[in-house]
Amino acid sequence: MLHIRSLAFNFAFYASLIFQMFFWAPYYFLSPRHRAWFVPRFWSRSSMWLYEKIAATRKEITGQENLPEGSFILAPKHQSFWDTIAFFPYLRDPIYILKRELMWIPFFGWYLLKMRMIPVNRGNRARALKEVVIATRAEMARNPRQLIIYPEGTRRAPGDVPNYKWGIVELYTQLGVPVVPVAHVAGLYWPRRKFLRYPGTIKARFLKPIPPGLDREEFMHRLTTETEAACDELLIEAARAPNPPPMPPTAVRRLKELGADLP
């Protein structure tokens, strides 16, 4: 049943993506940008609905009271494709930093261009970071936008040793806005590089914002410790659930380090 549900969800998910991309195109491209946001938000919510109805996986996102008004940086853990689409419906005008090659994809790239996402050439990281800071500052000056950036860069398995990059520190310092960490263990239910989708409830939490103005080391310490502590809590909670998802080796190791008393 797990394989059937997973296969059915994956088919429905990508079919819905393609259908909606064409169905909503007239409204999306003819509407002002603030109204056009309805389309990706609707796609995100409908995808989560399909995920719940087909794969029997719910979501529970808390801490919305911690989202500031105006511009800020949202810094989620990156474990799964789930965390790339689950959070932006909660933001007024989100902006992503993404590979410039994505902008070249017909139709999909036009959608990204409409929302003024920030493409980056990853070949030269130092130059790319400077370009990102300039572009993001310009966007935030034009509109109060919320930058979504993954502090560890690439997806990591639940419970894996954290590997936070210093790029977010530079953005935090240069932009002078709060940073909202986001904790979750979605990788237990929607694993990277696998088609299986495990049932259960994905819990995610917007943590209290880290105010601007801290020195680099203090900011990085707070971002890392606060995010990882919340992720550890959610990992233990998921492992103790009545029907827990399979624990990858990284999660098993971390649970042992935490001394979690599991059934």
Secondary structure per residue as TSV (DSSP state, phi and psi in degrees):
chain	resnum	aa	ss	phi	psi
A	1	M	-	360.0	-38.7
A	2	L	H	-58.5	-45.3
A	3	H	H	-66.7	-38.8
A	4	I	H	-65.8	-46.8
A	5	R	H	-60.9	-42.5
A	6	S	H	-64.9	-44.9
A	7	L	H	-63.4	-43.1
A	8	A	H	-63.8	-41.5
A	9	F	H	-65.8	-46.0
A	10	N	H	-59.0	-41.7
A	11	F	H	-63.5	-47.1
A	12	A	H	-65.3	-37.8
A	13	F	H	-62.3	-50.7
A	14	Y	H	-75.2	-32.0
A	15	A	H	-64.2	-42.1
A	16	S	H	-63.5	-41.9
A	17	L	H	-57.9	-49.8
A	18	I	H	-66.0	-44.8
A	19	F	H	-61.2	-48.3
A	20	Q	H	-66.9	-33.1
A	21	M	H	-59.7	-39.0
A	22	F	H	-84.1	-40.3
A	23	F	H	-61.9	-44.1
A	24	W	T	-86.0	-4.8
A	25	A	H	-53.4	-48.3
A	26	P	H	-58.6	-47.3
A	27	Y	H	-64.3	-43.9
A	28	Y	H	-62.1	-50.0
A	29	F	H	-81.6	-17.7
A	30	L	H	-95.8	-11.8
A	31	S	S	-88.0	154.2
A	32	P	-	-59.3	154.9
A	33	R	H	-59.9	-38.8
A	34	H	H	-67.2	-28.9
A	35	R	H	-82.5	-32.8
A	36	A	H	-64.3	-20.2
A	37	W	T	-60.1	-19.2
A	38	F	H	-55.3	-37.3
A	39	V	H	-66.1	-56.8
A	40	P	H	-63.4	-31.6
A	41	R	H	-66.3	-42.7
A	42	F	H	-62.8	-40.6
A	43	W	H	-63.5	-41.9
A	44	S	H	-61.8	-48.6
A	45	R	H	-65.1	-39.6
A	46	S	H	-68.2	-33.6
A	47	S	H	-66.6	-41.5
A	48	M	H	-65.5	-34.4
A	49	W	H	-65.7	-44.5
A	50	L	H	-61.6	-39.8
A	51	Y	H	-61.4	-42.2
A	52	E	H	-70.9	-45.2
A	53	K	H	-74.0	-34.8
A	54	I	H	-94.4	-48.5
A	55	A	H	-94.1	-3.6
A	56	A	-	61.2	37.7
A	57	T	E	-119.0	114.8
A	58	R	E	-92.9	168.9
A	59	K	E	-126.6	148.2
A	60	E	E	-139.9	101.1
A	61	I	E	-108.4	119.9
A	62	T	E	-118.4	173.1
A	63	G	-	84.8	19.6
A	64	Q	G	-63.4	-23.7
A	65	E	G	-66.3	-13.8
A	66	N	G	-86.8	-1.9
A	67	L	-	-82.5	117.5
A	68	P	-	-71.6	165.7
A	69	E	S	-78.3	153.2
A	70	G	S	77.8	-150.6
A	71	S	-	-82.6	140.8
A	72	F	E	-163.3	172.7
A	73	I	E	-107.1	127.5
A	74	L	E	-98.7	125.8
A	75	A	E	-122.7	81.4
A	76	P	E	-82.7	156.1
A	77	K	-	-62.8	149.8
A	78	H	-	-120.7	103.0
A	79	Q	-	-124.7	-17.3
A	80	S	S	-159.0	162.5
A	81	F	T	-64.5	-24.0
A	82	W	H	-55.3	-43.1
A	83	D	H	-76.9	-3.1
A	84	T	H	-87.3	-16.4
A	85	I	H	-122.5	-12.8
A	86	A	S	-79.4	-24.9
A	87	F	S	-98.8	-26.9
A	88	F	G	-67.3	-20.6
A	89	P	G	-63.9	-16.3
A	90	Y	G	-88.9	-3.6
A	91	L	S	-110.4	148.5
A	92	R	S	-71.6	-47.1
A	93	D	S	-150.0	72.0
A	94	P	E	-71.4	156.6
A	95	I	E	-139.0	136.5
A	96	Y	E	-111.3	148.0
A	97	I	E	-97.9	124.2
A	98	L	E	-142.3	164.6
A	99	K	E	-61.9	134.4
A	100	R	G	-63.3	-24.0
A	101	E	G	-61.9	-27.1
A	102	L	G	-65.8	-28.2
A	103	M	G	-71.0	-16.4
A	104	W	G	-87.4	-9.0
A	105	I	S	-73.6	123.5
A	106	P	T	-55.3	139.5
A	107	F	T	72.3	-58.3
A	108	F	H	-60.9	-44.5
A	109	G	H	-63.5	-32.9
A	110	W	H	-66.2	-36.8
A	111	Y	H	-60.8	-44.3
A	112	L	H	-65.1	-40.1
A	113	L	H	-63.4	-37.9
A	114	K	H	-59.0	-38.7
A	115	M	T	-88.5	6.6
A	116	R	T	53.7	49.3
A	117	M	-	-70.3	165.2
A	118	I	E	-106.1	106.7
A	119	P	E	-78.6	148.8
A	120	V	E	-138.2	140.8
A	121	N	-	-93.3	109.8
A	122	R	T	-78.1	1.2
A	123	G	T	-64.4	-41.2
A	124	N	S	-119.0	98.2
A	125	R	H	-64.5	-40.9
A	126	A	H	-64.1	-45.5
A	127	R	H	-67.1	-40.1
A	128	A	H	-61.4	-41.6
A	129	L	H	-63.9	-41.3
A	130	K	H	-62.5	-42.1
A	131	E	H	-65.3	-37.9
A	132	V	H	-65.3	-43.9
A	133	V	H	-60.1	-45.6
A	134	I	H	-63.6	-46.6
A	135	A	H	-66.2	-41.5
A	136	T	H	-67.6	-41.2
A	137	R	H	-61.3	-40.5
A	138	A	H	-64.3	-41.1
A	139	E	H	-66.1	-41.0
A	140	M	H	-71.4	-26.8
A	141	A	H	-73.3	-32.1
A	142	R	H	-76.5	-42.6
A	143	N	S	-145.2	148.5
A	144	P	-	-73.2	93.9
A	145	R	-	-106.9	163.1
A	146	Q	E	-117.5	114.4
A	147	L	E	-82.2	124.5
A	148	I	E	-100.3	118.0
A	149	I	-	-139.3	142.0
A	150	Y	-	-98.1	111.4
A	151	P	T	-59.0	-26.9
A	152	E	T	-93.7	-1.9
A	153	G	S	80.5	-74.1
A	154	T	S	-102.2	164.2
A	155	R	-	-66.8	139.8
A	156	R	-	-128.9	148.6
A	157	A	-	-70.6	151.4
A	158	P	T	-56.7	133.3
A	159	G	T	83.0	-3.7
A	160	D	-	-68.3	157.8
A	161	V	-	-61.1	126.6
A	162	P	-	-63.5	147.9
A	163	N	-	-141.8	70.2
A	164	Y	-	-76.3	135.2
A	165	K	-	-92.1	156.1
A	166	W	T	-83.3	-2.3
A	167	G	H	-60.2	-39.9
A	168	I	H	-67.6	-27.5
A	169	V	H	-65.7	-41.7
A	170	E	H	-63.6	-43.5
A	171	L	H	-63.2	-43.3
A	172	Y	H	-59.4	-44.3
A	173	T	H	-68.7	-43.8
A	174	Q	H	-77.0	-34.7
A	175	L	H	-86.1	-27.4
A	176	G	-	65.1	40.6
A	177	V	-	-125.4	162.2
A	178	P	-	-66.8	158.7
A	179	V	E	-121.3	128.1
A	180	V	E	-107.0	106.9
A	181	P	E	-70.2	151.7
A	182	V	E	-130.6	123.0
A	183	A	E	-104.9	142.2
A	184	H	E	-169.6	169.5
A	185	V	-	-132.4	47.0
A	186	A	G	-61.5	-23.9
A	187	G	G	-63.9	-16.5
A	188	L	G	-71.0	-30.2
A	189	Y	T	-104.1	-34.2
A	190	W	S	-124.2	78.1
A	191	P	-	-68.4	151.5
A	192	R	T	-70.9	143.5
A	193	R	T	59.9	23.8
A	194	K	-	-134.7	150.9
A	195	F	-	-93.4	-9.9
A	196	L	-	-71.0	139.6
A	197	R	-	-125.4	109.5
A	198	Y	-	-85.6	140.9
A	199	P	-	-73.4	160.9
A	200	G	E	140.9	-156.3
A	201	T	E	-128.0	117.1
A	202	I	E	-81.3	117.8
A	203	K	E	-104.6	131.5
A	204	A	E	-132.5	154.8
A	205	R	E	-141.7	124.3
A	206	F	E	-77.8	119.0
A	207	L	-	-85.9	170.8
A	208	K	-	-62.8	139.0
A	209	P	-	-65.8	143.9
A	210	I	B	-89.5	120.4
A	211	P	-	-69.7	154.7
A	212	P	T	-69.5	162.5
A	213	G	T	99.5	-5.2
A	214	L	-	-75.1	156.5
A	215	D	-	-73.3	165.3
A	216	R	H	-59.4	-46.9
A	217	E	H	-66.0	-41.0
A	218	E	H	-65.5	-41.5
A	219	F	H	-62.3	-47.2
A	220	M	H	-63.4	-38.9
A	221	H	H	-62.4	-45.9
A	222	R	H	-65.8	-44.4
A	223	L	H	-59.0	-46.8
A	224	T	H	-68.5	-52.2
A	225	T	H	-67.4	-41.6
A	226	E	H	-69.7	-40.7
A	227	T	H	-67.1	-46.7
A	228	E	H	-68.4	-35.0
A	229	A	H	-63.6	-42.4
A	230	A	H	-67.9	-38.2
A	231	C	H	-64.6	-38.3
A	232	D	H	-61.5	-42.2
A	233	E	H	-61.2	-44.5
A	234	L	H	-69.4	-32.6
A	235	L	H	-66.0	-45.8
A	236	I	H	-62.2	-43.1
A	237	E	H	-62.0	-42.2
A	238	A	H	-66.3	-39.5
A	239	A	H	-68.2	-26.8
A	240	R	T	-93.1	1.6
A	241	A	S	-63.8	157.1
A	242	P	S	-55.8	-41.1
A	243	N	S	-126.8	76.3
A	244	P	-	-68.8	151.0
A	245	P	-	-71.9	163.0
A	246	P	-	-60.0	137.7
A	247	M	-	-92.9	121.1
A	248	P	-	-67.9	163.7
A	249	P	H	-54.7	-36.3
A	250	T	H	-63.1	-39.1
A	251	A	H	-70.6	-39.9
A	252	V	H	-60.9	-45.9
A	253	R	H	-61.0	-45.1
A	254	R	H	-65.9	-39.0
A	255	L	H	-62.7	-37.8
A	256	K	H	-65.6	-42.0
A	257	E	H	-61.5	-34.9
A	258	L	H	-80.1	-9.1
A	259	G	T	67.4	30.7
A	260	A	-	-68.4	129.8
A	261	D	-	-88.5	95.2
A	262	L	-	-99.5	152.0
A	263	P	-	-68.5	360.0
